[in-house]
Amino acid sequence: MPLAGLLPAIRTRLPALCAISTLLALFAAQLAGALLPHAPLLAVSGAAGLALDVRLTHRHAALLAPLARVRLDVTVRQLLRDMLLMVAVLRLDEIDPEREMPPLLGALSVFYVLHFACQAVSLLVRRDRTLPVVTRNIDISALHPTVAPPRVLARQAGHRLLAFSAPATAGLLVTALTGQARWGAVGFAASLTLMGSGVARLASWLLPGKRAASDARVMEWLADWLAEYRPTVAMYFSGGASSAYQANMWLSTLSGLERPLIVLRERFMVQRIDATDVPVLCLPKVATLFALEDSTLKAMLHPANSGKTSQVLRIPAIKHAFVNHGESDKLSSCNPYAKAYDEVWVAGPAARERYALADVGVEDRDVVEVGRPQLAAVRPRSGPHASMRTTVLYAPTWEGWDGSPGNTSVVLAGEALVRRLLADPRVRLLYKPHPMTGSVDPRAGAADRRIRAMVQAARAGRPGVRPCPEAEAELARCGVELDRLTSTAFRGAADELERMMLQGTPDGDREYRIARATAAWEKAYWASHPEWEHLVVTGPRPALSTCFNAADLLISDVSSVVSDWLSSEKPYAVTNTSGLSEDDFRAAFPTVSAGTVLTPDAAGVPELLESVRDPRRDRYAADRARLKEHLLGPADPPSTERFASAVRELCARADERRARVNVRQVPAIPAPRTAPDDASTGRGRPGRATA
């Protein structure tokens, strides 16, 4: 490995290497102190080793991960520390090995028996408090939930062991220094009291008064809640921690529908969903997922494909529509998986044509154009560029799962592009990288970090008048208010069940208050930064649509960002890192047809900036208007109305299907047998029921 690549690896591993080396050196010193014997060396090394172990376990647990991989975890380390102390005490001339050592050894054995008993009880408690469903924005008071036990008892075995064994270790150290066994006995008495009371307290969560509801009771409650709430349409989502944005972009649209529901499959995802009043229901197992089969749910919207999607598609009573989390010309926007859904909802005619050309099995009759309702906040271009500065938004996409060099410009073109933009004194750069940049290709992550450093350096070196301190104070105040509305304060010990209890039915106007607080924060954010200041924009705030409104020009890759930007009809450019010629690039990716194509060396940036500043040089204005309608559909009726109409029609299809099934399942009424006397008198006719 070249030296340039070796240095980052050394810097990454050096802290762990130093911590482990120091810890092992203290163990070696303690061993020497026990065997010599040398009481001061034993006491210093033992106390320092315990203190370092406590510090690392509490503050820097990741540094100790290599020790755990070689089975030298915290339990083994503490047991080794205690055994070395017992050896040292045994070798003291002042200690009677036959009279004074057995009680100490017995106390040590009982302490570890209690430790492992606490481990077993904590496992039982955690299993008992892990319900088959996870909820948010739903009242679960009928399940009589309780608060979680202290974290040190239920979830932090290493912290508990080190804390509760500290008195025993201290007592043995004093015994080693003084030669008096009673100090060790006092220390063990304190440690046994702590561990024993901890086991007893933790076990109380298994008693009827604190025990969580059984799985059967929870599923019975879920059926009752579904029958009472009567959900109509749901958003189904499954994915990794970094993919939550794919679901969050649909929250505002979903909340405007009739009795909506969010269905998740991963427990951690419940807290990854942004603030919303829509009920959230996580069903991790397939068996619990099928509780939806008997509900009133008619339609399910899917913003992303996942391996677990096929499981919910097995519920025939629900109609499924794939809504995606953005559209682009990339092949990933025409995934063959889409043919598994009842309908595929797209923004405009371009996506319909894209599926037809891709020939992945999606029938044209199943494609529904609904526009992009999330773009309602994007303001259209109001006129020619009038500001002295040109605000450029550079929003590249990530590298993708296939590693194609044409996916992201960050690796091959990002630094050259940013360098040219920063060289223009009339440019203000907003750099907003994709949240998954670097998650597949480390080169993309490294390039992203270098670009951020370039932007920050240019920002620091640019002179200008900054807003008054009151602007930053207002931003901080708005941030505190927004955080208060969008987050729930949990205790450090709160577990899943306690969070469900705290995140019950929300206030009726919370979404309205969040919208107002978000608008106030965004206004304060831009007011706190002067119009000449370069910015690196990360995280969920400010939203991408807000950056659209602040920018005069977009530079991006072939991604859904370009399609969304076109709703503003402002100029844009796309980087070509695919290796194709410009003509072939435009032919392969229609979204590029109304924008400038930039090469990896970014040589066309000066001309691009002039076309933004001088409308006479903007030769793509008319093309952008046409492409906007082709990609996003007509402006009338609005996308929100088209989307709501598509939901109603999909629900109607589900109702029709249920009606057909009910007709087929009505059993034929058997003809009653005709009594002999009825036949002789002519009353009743064979094959027909009589009244």
C-alpha positions in Angstrom: 0.0 0.0 0.0 1.4 3.4 -0.9 2.4 5.7 2.0 -0.4 8.2 1.1 -3.0 5.4 1.6 -1.3 4.0 4.6 -1.3 7.1 6.7 -5.1 7.4 7.0 -5.3 3.8 8.1 -2.7 4.3 10.7 -4.4 7.4 12.0 -7.7 5.5 12.2 -6.2 2.6 14.1 -3.7 4.4 16.3 -6.2 5.3 19.2 -7.4 1.8 19.5 -3.8 0.5 19.4 -2.7 2.9 22.1 -5.7 2.1 24.4 -5.3 -1.7 24.1 -1.5 -1.5 24.6 -1.9 0.6 27.7 -4.5 -1.8 29.1 -2.4 -4.8 28.4 0.7 -3.2 29.9 -1.2 -2.5 33.1 -2.3 -6.1 33.3 1.3 -7.1 32.9 2.3 -4.8 35.7 -0.4 -6.2 37.9 0.8 -9.7 37.2 4.3 -8.7 38.1 3.1 -7.1 41.3 1.1 -10.2 42.2 4.0 -12.7 41.6 6.9 -10.7 43.1 4.9 -9.8 45.3 5.1 -6.0 45.2 2.1 -4.4 46.9 2.6 -0.8 45.6 3.0 -1.9 42.0 0.0 -4.2 42.3 -2.2 -1.4 43.8 -1.2 1.3 41.3 -1.5 -1.0 38.2 -4.8 -2.6 39.4 -6.4 0.8 40.2 -5.1 2.3 37.0 -6.3 -0.7 35.0 -9.8 -0.5 36.4 -10.0 3.2 36.0 -8.9 3.0 32.3 -11.3 0.1 31.7 -14.2 2.1 33.1 -13.2 5.2 31.1 -12.9 3.3 27.8 -16.1 1.3 28.4 -18.1 4.4 29.1 -16.7 6.9 26.6 -14.8 5.0 23.9 -16.3 1.4 23.7 -15.4 1.1 20.1 -11.7 1.2 20.9 -12.1 -2.1 22.9 -13.9 -3.9 20.1 -10.7 -5.8 19.0 -10.4 -7.3 22.5 -13.9 -8.5 22.4 -13.2 -10.2 19.1 -10.4 -12.3 20.7 -12.7 -13.2 23.6 -11.1 -10.7 26.0 -14.3 -8.8 26.8 -15.1 -6.8 29.9 -16.1 -9.9 31.9 -12.9 -11.7 31.2 -10.8 -8.6 31.9 -12.5 -8.0 35.2 -12.3 -11.6 36.2 -8.6 -11.6 35.3 -8.0 -8.5 37.3 -9.8 -10.0 40.4 -7.9 -13.3 40.1 -4.5 -11.5 40.0 -5.6 -9.7 43.2 -6.5 -13.0 44.8 -3.2 -14.5 43.9 -1.4 -11.4 45.4 -3.4 -11.7 48.6 -2.8 -15.4 48.8 1.0 -14.8 48.6 0.9 -12.3 51.5 2.6 -13.6 54.7 0.0 -11.8 56.8 -2.9 -13.7 55.3 -3.9 -17.2 56.6 -4.7 -19.1 53.4 -6.8 -21.8 55.2 -8.9 -19.4 57.4 -9.1 -16.1 55.5 -8.9 -17.0 51.8 -12.0 -19.3 51.5 -14.5 -16.6 52.5 -12.9 -14.2 49.9 -12.9 -16.9 47.2 -16.5 -17.8 48.1 -17.6 -14.2 47.9 -15.9 -13.8 44.5 -17.7 -16.8 43.2 -21.1 -15.6 44.5 -20.5 -12.2 42.9 -20.0 -13.7 39.5 -22.9 -16.0 39.9 -25.1 -13.0 40.6 -23.5 -11.2 37.7 -24.5 -14.0 35.3 -27.9 -14.2 37.0 -28.4 -10.5 36.3 -27.5 -11.2 32.7 -30.1 -13.9 32.4 -32.8 -11.8 34.0 -32.0 -8.8 31.8 -32.4 -11.1 28.8 -35.8 -12.2 30.0 -36.9 -8.6 30.7 -35.7 -7.4 27.2 -37.5 -10.2 25.5 -40.6 -9.6 27.5 -40.7 -5.9 26.6 -40.1 -6.5 22.9 -43.6 -6.5 21.5 -44.5 -8.0 18.1 -45.4 -4.6 16.9 -43.8 -1.1 17.3 -46.0 2.0 17.1 -45.8 5.8 17.0 -48.6 8.3 17.1 -50.9 5.6 18.4 -52.4 5.4 21.9 -51.3 2.1 23.5 -52.6 2.8 27.0 -54.9 -0.3 26.7 -51.7 -2.4 26.8 -50.8 -0.9 30.2 -47.1 -0.1 29.3 -44.6 0.7 32.0 -41.3 2.6 32.0 -38.1 0.7 31.3 -35.8 -0.6 34.0 -32.5 1.3 34.6 -30.2 0.9 31.6 -27.2 -0.2 33.7 -29.2 -3.2 34.9 -31.0 -4.1 31.6 -28.7 -3.2 28.8 -25.2 -2.3 30.0 -23.6 -5.5 31.3 -20.1 -4.2 31.1 -20.9 -0.9 32.9 -22.7 -2.8 35.6 -19.9 -5.3 36.2 -17.2 -2.6 36.4 -19.3 -0.4 38.7 -20.6 -3.1 41.0 -17.2 -4.8 41.3 -15.3 -1.6 42.1 -15.8 -1.9 45.9 -14.5 -5.5 45.9 -11.5 -4.5 43.8 -10.8 -1.6 46.1 -11.1 -3.8 49.2 -8.7 -6.4 47.8 -6.2 -3.6 46.9 -6.3 -2.3 50.5 -5.9 -5.8 51.7 -2.8 -6.3 49.5 -1.3 -3.0 50.9 -2.2 -3.6 54.6 -2.3 -7.4 54.9 -5.7 -7.3 56.6 -8.3 -9.5 55.0 -11.2 -7.6 56.5 -10.9 -4.9 53.9 -11.5 -7.4 51.2 -14.5 -8.7 53.0 -16.0 -5.3 53.4 -15.5 -4.6 49.7 -17.1 -7.9 48.7 -20.0 -7.2 51.1 -20.7 -3.9 49.3 -20.3 -5.5 45.8 -22.6 -8.4 46.7 -25.2 -6.0 48.1 -25.1 -3.9 44.9 -25.3 -6.9 42.5 -28.0 -8.8 44.6 -30.2 -5.7 44.9 -29.8 -5.1 41.2 -30.9 -8.6 40.3 -33.9 -8.3 42.6 -34.9 -4.9 41.2 -34.6 -6.1 37.6 -36.6 -9.2 38.3 -39.5 -7.1 39.5 -40.2 -6.2 35.8 -41.2 -9.8 35.4 -43.9 -9.6 38.0 -47.6 -9.1 36.8 -47.7 -5.4 37.8 -44.8 -4.5 35.5 -44.8 -7.2 32.9 -45.5 -6.3 29.3 -48.6 -7.5 27.5 -48.3 -10.9 25.9 -48.0 -11.3 22.1 -51.5 -12.6 21.8 -52.9 -9.6 23.8 -50.9 -7.2 21.6 -52.2 -8.8 18.4 -55.8 -8.6 19.8 -55.3 -5.0 20.6 -53.9 -4.3 17.1 -57.0 -5.8 15.5 -59.2 -3.6 17.7 -57.2 -0.5 16.8 -57.3 -1.2 13.1 -61.1 -1.8 13.3 -61.5 1.5 15.1 -59.1 3.7 13.0 -60.2 2.1 9.7 -57.1 3.0 7.6 -57.7 3.5 3.9 -54.3 4.0 2.4 -50.8 3.2 3.8 -47.2 3.9 2.8 -45.1 0.8 3.1 -41.3 1.2 3.7 -38.4 -1.1 4.4 -34.8 -0.2 4.1 -31.5 0.7 5.8 -30.8 3.5 8.2 -29.5 5.9 5.5 -32.6 5.3 3.2 -35.2 6.9 5.5 -35.2 10.1 3.3 -37.0 8.0 0.7 -40.0 7.7 2.9 -39.8 11.1 4.5 -40.2 12.9 1.2 -43.8 11.5 1.0 -44.9 12.4 4.5 -46.6 15.7 3.7 -48.4 14.2 0.7 -49.5 11.2 2.8 -50.9 13.3 5.6 -53.3 14.9 3.3 -55.1 11.6 2.4 -58.0 10.0 4.2 -57.1 8.0 7.3 -53.4 7.3 6.2 -51.0 4.9 7.8 -47.3 4.3 7.7 -46.2 0.6 7.7 -42.6 -0.2 8.5 -40.7 -3.5 8.8 -37.5 -2.5 10.7 -37.8 -1.5 14.3 -35.1 1.2 14.2 -36.9 2.9 11.3 -39.7 4.0 13.6 -37.5 6.8 15.0 -36.0 7.6 11.6 -39.3 8.8 10.2 -39.6 12.6 10.4 -42.2 14.3 12.6 -45.7 13.5 11.4 -49.2 13.0 12.8 -49.7 10.0 10.6 -49.9 6.8 12.7 -46.8 4.6 12.3 -47.0 0.8 12.6 -43.9 -1.4 12.5 -44.6 -5.1 11.8 -41.2 -6.8 11.8 -42.4 -10.4 11.2 -44.5 -11.8 8.3 -47.0 -13.3 10.7 -47.8 -9.9 12.2 -47.8 -8.3 8.8 -50.8 -10.3 7.8 -52.8 -8.6 10.5 -53.4 -6.0 7.7 -55.2 -8.6 5.6 -58.4 -8.3 7.7 -58.3 -4.5 8.0 -60.0 -1.9 6.0 -56.8 -1.0 4.2 -57.4 -0.6 0.5 -54.3 0.8 -1.1 -50.5 0.8 -0.3 -47.9 3.1 -1.7 -44.3 2.0 -2.1 -41.6 4.7 -2.3 -38.8 2.1 -2.7 -38.2 -1.6 -3.5 -36.8 -4.0 -1.0 -36.6 -7.7 -0.4 -39.4 -7.5 2.2 -41.8 -5.9 -0.3 -42.7 -9.2 -1.8 -44.1 -10.3 1.6 -46.8 -7.6 1.7 -47.6 -8.1 -2.0 -49.0 -11.4 -0.9 -52.0 -9.7 0.6 -54.5 -9.6 -2.4 -57.1 -7.5 -0.7 -54.8 -4.5 -0.9 -53.9 -2.7 -4.1 -50.2 -1.7 -4.4 -48.8 1.3 -6.3 -45.1 2.0 -6.7 -44.5 5.8 -6.3 -40.7 5.8 -6.2 -38.5 8.3 -4.4 -37.6 10.3 -7.4 -37.3 9.8 -11.2 -34.3 10.0 -13.5 -33.1 8.6 -16.7 -31.0 6.0 -14.9 -31.8 2.3 -15.3 -32.7 2.2 -11.6 -35.8 4.2 -12.3 -37.1 1.3 -14.5 -36.5 -1.6 -12.2 -38.1 -4.8 -13.4 -39.4 -5.2 -9.8 -42.0 -2.5 -10.7 -44.1 -5.1 -12.6 -45.0 -6.8 -9.3 -47.2 -3.8 -8.3 -50.8 -3.2 -9.4 -49.9 0.2 -10.7 -46.8 2.3 -11.2 -47.2 6.0 -10.5 -45.0 8.4 -12.3 -44.7 12.2 -12.6 -45.3 12.7 -16.4 -45.2 11.3 -19.9 -41.4 10.9 -19.9 -41.5 8.2 -17.2 -44.2 6.4 -19.1 -42.0 6.4 -22.2 -39.0 5.3 -20.2 -40.9 2.2 -19.0 -42.0 1.4 -22.5 -38.5 1.7 -23.9 -37.0 -0.3 -21.0 -39.3 -3.3 -21.7 -39.1 -4.6 -18.2 -42.7 -6.0 -18.1 -44.6 -3.0 -16.9 -47.7 -2.6 -19.0 -48.6 0.9 -20.2 -52.2 0.5 -18.8 -50.7 0.1 -15.3 -48.7 3.4 -15.5 -50.5 6.4 -13.9 -49.3 10.0 -14.2 -49.7 11.9 -10.9 -47.0 14.6 -11.1 -44.8 15.4 -8.1 -46.9 16.7 -5.3 -43.7 17.4 -3.1 -42.7 20.2 -5.5 -45.5 22.5 -4.4 -43.0 24.5 -2.3 -40.6 25.2 -5.3 -41.1 28.7 -6.6 -41.0 29.2 -10.4 -38.5 31.5 -12.0 -39.8 35.1 -11.6 -37.8 36.8 -14.2 -34.2 37.5 -15.5 -31.3 37.2 -13.1 -30.9 40.5 -11.4 -28.6 40.0 -8.4 -24.9 40.9 -8.5 -24.1 37.4 -7.3 -25.0 34.1 -8.9 -26.0 31.4 -6.4 -25.0 28.0 -7.8 -26.4 24.8 -6.2 -24.1 21.8 -6.7 -26.1 18.8 -5.7 -24.5 15.6 -7.0 -26.0 12.2 -6.6 -24.3 9.3 -4.9 -22.2 6.5 -6.5 -25.1 3.9 -6.6 -24.9 0.2 -6.0 -23.4 -0.7 -9.4 -20.4 1.5 -9.1 -20.8 3.0 -12.6 -18.5 6.0 -13.0 -21.3 7.9 -14.7 -23.5 7.8 -11.6 -21.9 10.6 -9.6 -19.6 13.5 -10.6 -18.1 13.7 -7.1 -15.1 11.4 -7.9 -14.2 12.4 -11.4 -15.4 16.0 -11.7 -16.4 17.3 -8.4 -13.2 19.0 -7.3 -12.4 20.6 -10.7 -16.0 21.9 -10.9 -15.9 23.4 -7.4 -12.5 24.9 -8.0 -13.8 26.7 -11.1 -16.9 27.9 -9.3 -15.0 29.2 -6.4 -12.6 31.1 -8.7 -15.4 33.3 -9.8 -15.8 36.2 -7.3 -19.4 36.7 -8.3 -20.4 33.1 -7.5 -21.9 31.9 -4.2 -21.8 28.1 -4.0 -24.2 25.9 -2.1 -22.8 22.4 -2.0 -25.4 19.8 -1.0 -24.0 16.2 -1.3 -26.3 13.2 -1.4 -26.7 11.6 2.1 -25.5 8.2 0.9 -22.3 9.6 -0.7 -19.4 7.3 0.1 -21.5 4.4 1.4 -20.4 2.1 -1.4 -17.2 3.6 -2.9 -14.7 5.1 -0.4 -13.3 7.3 -3.2 -16.6 9.2 -3.3 -16.5 9.7 0.4 -12.9 11.0 0.3 -13.7 13.3 -2.7 -16.7 14.6 -0.8 -14.6 15.5 2.2 -12.0 17.3 0.1 -14.8 19.3 -1.6 -16.2 20.3 1.7 -12.8 21.4 2.9 -12.4 23.5 -0.3 -15.8 25.2 0.2 -15.0 25.9 3.9 -11.6 27.3 3.1 -13.1 29.6 0.4 -15.8 30.6 2.8 -13.3 31.6 5.6 -11.2 33.5 3.2 -14.0 35.6 1.6 -14.4 39.1 3.1 -17.8 40.7 3.6 -20.2 42.1 6.1 -21.9 39.5 8.2 -25.5 39.8 9.6 -25.9 41.1 13.1 -25.6 38.8 16.1 -29.4 39.0 16.5 -29.8 37.0 13.2 -27.8 34.0 14.6 -29.7 34.3 17.9 -33.0 34.1 16.0 -31.8 31.0 14.1 -30.9 29.3 17.3 -34.2 30.2 18.8 -36.1 28.9 15.8 -34.0 25.7 15.9 -34.9 25.1 19.5 -38.6 25.6 18.8 -38.5 23.3 15.8 -36.5 20.6 17.7 -39.1 20.8 20.4 -41.9 20.2 18.0 -40.2 17.5 15.9 -38.6 15.4 18.6 -39.5 13.6 21.8 -37.3 13.8 24.8 -36.5 10.3 26.1 -34.7 9.1 29.2 -31.4 7.5 28.5 -32.9 4.2 29.8 -36.0 4.4 27.6 -36.5 1.3 25.6 -38.8 0.6 22.7 -41.9 0.1 24.8 -41.4 3.2 26.8 -40.9 5.2 23.6 -44.2 3.8 22.3 -45.9 4.9 25.5 -44.5 8.5 25.2 -45.2 8.8 21.5 -48.9 8.3 21.7 -51.7 10.1 19.9 -50.3 13.6 18.9 -51.9 16.9 19.3 -54.4 17.7 16.5 -52.6 20.8 15.2 -49.0 19.7 15.6 -48.3 19.4 11.8 -49.5 23.0 11.3 -47.3 24.2 14.1 -44.3 22.2 12.6 -44.9 23.8 9.2 -44.9 27.3 10.7 -41.8 26.6 12.7 -40.0 25.1 9.7 -40.8 28.2 7.6 -39.6 30.4 10.4 -36.3 28.4 10.8 -35.7 28.4 7.0 -36.2 32.2 6.9 -33.8 32.6 9.8 -31.3 30.3 8.3 -30.9 32.3 5.1 -31.0 35.6 7.0 -28.1 34.4 9.2 -25.9 33.8 6.2 -24.8 36.7 4.0 -25.6 36.4 0.3 -21.9 36.1 -0.5 -21.1 33.2 1.8 -20.4 29.7 0.4 -22.3 26.9 2.3 -22.1 23.2 2.7 -25.6 22.1 3.2 -26.1 18.7 4.9 -28.8 17.0 6.9 -32.6 17.3 6.5 -32.6 21.1 7.1 -32.8 23.2 5.0 -34.8 21.1 2.6 -33.7 20.7 -1.0 -36.7 22.6 -2.2 -35.6 25.6 -0.1 -32.1 25.4 -1.7 -33.9 25.4 -5.1 -35.6 28.7 -4.2 -32.3 30.2 -3.1 -30.3 29.2 -6.2 -30.1 30.7 -9.7 -28.4 27.6 -11.3 -28.3 23.9 -10.6 -25.3 21.7 -11.4 -26.1 18.0 -10.8 -25.8 14.5 -12.3 -28.4 12.3 -14.0 -30.8 12.1 -11.1 -34.2 13.0 -9.9 -32.8 16.3 -8.6 -32.8 17.6 -12.2 -36.4 16.6 -12.8 -37.5 18.3 -9.6 -35.4 21.4 -10.4 -37.2 21.8 -13.7 -40.4 22.8 -11.8 -38.7 26.1 -11.3 -37.7 26.4 -15.1 -34.3 27.9 -14.0 -31.1 27.0 -15.9 -29.3 23.8 -15.0 -26.2 21.8 -16.1 -25.4 18.1 -15.9 -21.9 16.6 -15.6 -21.0 13.9 -18.1 -18.6 11.5 -16.4 -20.0 8.5 -18.3 -17.4 8.5 -21.1 -20.0 9.1 -23.7 -19.8 11.9 -26.3 -22.1 14.8 -25.6 -24.5 13.8 -28.4 -24.7 10.2 -27.2 -25.1 11.5 -23.6 -28.0 13.7 -24.5 -29.6 10.9 -26.5 -29.2 8.4 -23.6 -30.6 10.8 -21.0 -33.5 13.0 -22.1 -33.5 15.0 -18.9 -30.3 16.6 -20.2 -31.9 17.9 -23.4 -32.8 21.4 -21.9 -29.5 21.9 -20.0 -25.8 22.4 -20.4 -23.5 19.4 -20.5 -20.3 19.8 -18.5 -17.1 17.7 -19.1 -15.1 16.4 -16.1 -12.7 19.3 -16.4 -15.6 21.7 -16.0 -14.2 23.9 -18.9 -17.7 25.1 -19.7 -18.4 26.7 -16.4 -17.6 30.3 -17.3 -19.8 30.2 -20.4 -22.6 28.5 -18.3 -22.4 31.3 -15.7 -22.7 34.0 -18.4 -25.8 32.3 -19.8 -27.4 32.7 -16.4 -26.4 36.3 -16.0 -27.4 37.3 -19.5 -30.9 36.0 -20.6 -29.9 36.6 -24.2 -27.3 33.8 -24.0 -29.8 31.4 -22.4 -30.7 29.2 -25.4 -32.5 26.6 -23.4 -35.3 28.6 -21.8 -38.1 27.4 -24.2 -36.8 23.9 -24.0 -37.0 23.9 -20.2 -40.6 24.8 -20.3 -41.4 22.0 -22.7 -39.3 19.5 -20.8 -40.9 20.5 -17.5 -44.3 19.4 -18.7 -42.9 16.3 -20.3 -41.2 15.2 -17.1 -43.7 16.4 -14.5 -47.0 16.6 -16.4 -49.3 19.5 -16.8 -49.7 22.2 -14.2 -53.5 22.0 -14.4 -54.9 20.2 -12.5 -52.3 20.5 -9.8 -50.3 17.5 -8.9 -51.8 17.2 -5.4 -55.3 16.8 -7.0 -54.0 14.3 -9.5 -52.3 12.3 -6.8 -55.5 12.3 -4.6 -57.6 11.2 -7.6 -55.2 8.3 -8.3 -55.5 7.2 -4.6 -59.3 7.2 -4.9 -59.3 5.2 -8.1 -56.9 2.7 -6.6 -59.1 2.3 -3.6 -62.1 1.8 -5.8 -60.2 -1.0 -7.6 -59.7 -2.7 -4.3 -63.4 -2.3 -3.4 -64.3 -3.8 -6.8 -62.0 -6.7 -6.2 -63.4 -7.4 -2.7 -66.9 -7.3 -4.1 -66.1 -9.9 -6.7 -64.4 -12.1 -4.2 -67.4 -11.8 -1.8 -69.8 -12.9 -4.7 -67.7 -15.9 -5.5 -67.5 -16.9 -1.9 -71.2 -16.8 -1.2 -72.2 -20.5 -0.8 -75.0 -21.8 -2.9 -78.2 -22.3 -0.8 -79.1 -26.0 -0.9 -82.7 -26.9 -1.9 -84.7 -28.2 1.1 -86.0 -31.7 1.0 -89.7 -31.9 0.1 -91.7 -33.8 2.7 -93.8 -36.7 1.3 -97.1 -35.1 2.3 -96.0 -31.8 0.5 -95.3 -33.7 -2.6 -98.7 -35.4 -2.6 -100.5 -32.2 -2.0 -98.4 -30.2 -4.6 -97.1 -27.8 -1.9 -93.5 -26.8 -2.6 -91.5 -27.3 -5.8 -88.3 -29.4 -6.2 -85.1 -27.5 -6.3 -86.5 -24.2 -4.9 -86.8 -23.1 -1.4 -90.2 -22.3 0.0 -91.0 -19.5 2.3 
